[in-house]
Amino acid sequence: MDTVSLRVNDISSSTDAIISCDSLIWMDGKTYYQRNNTATHTLTNIFGCDSVITLDLTINSVDN
C-alpha cells in the first residue's frame, strides 16, 4: 500500500488601503481617478499560490 502525503496551500489575500490626491497609478498599471474598492491584482506568494490584493482607494480632490 502506498501513502500519499498532500499539503494544500491556501490562497492569500490582502487589502491595499491608499489615500491619494486626484489620481493613482496602481500596481496593475491602471490609473484610477475616483474611489475604488473592487479592483484586484493577483500575484504569486512564496508557496507558489495565488495572492489576491484588493485596492481600497480614497481620492481627495485638490482645491485650486
N, C-alpha and C positions, 0 to 999 in steps of 0.2 A: 504494500500500500504506500503510495506517495503522499506526502503532506505539502501543501502549498501555503505559504505564509504571505498574506496580502495586506498591504498598507495603503489606505486611500487617504490622500491629502485633500483637505477641503479648499475650496476657493476662498481667497482672502478678499476683503473689501475695506474701503476707507472712504472718507469724505474730505475733499479739499475745499475748506471754507476760506473764501477770499473776498475782501472789500477792495474795490478799485474805483478810480475816477474815470468816467466817460467810457472806457472800453478795456478789454483784456484779451491778450493772445494767450490761450491756454495750451497745455501740453499736447492737445490733439491737433495743434496748428491752426485752429479756427479762432476768429476774432468774435468776441461776444460784446454786444452793446447794451444789453439790458439784463435784468435779474434772470438767473438761470439756476435751477436745482434739479435738472433732469439729464444734463449732458454726462456721459460716461466715457471712460477710456480704459482699455484693457491692456495690461502688461503681464509679463510672466514673473511669478515670485521665485524665491530661491529654491522651492521644491519642484519647479517646472510646471506649476499650475497657474491658472488664470488669477490675476489680481485686478479686481474691478475698482476703479476710482470714480467717485461721483463728484461733480462740481457743485458747490453751493456758493454761487456768486451774487454779491450785492454790488450794484453800481450806484455810486454817489455822483450826481451831476455837479459840475463846477459852475458857480455863478460868475458871470463876467461883469 
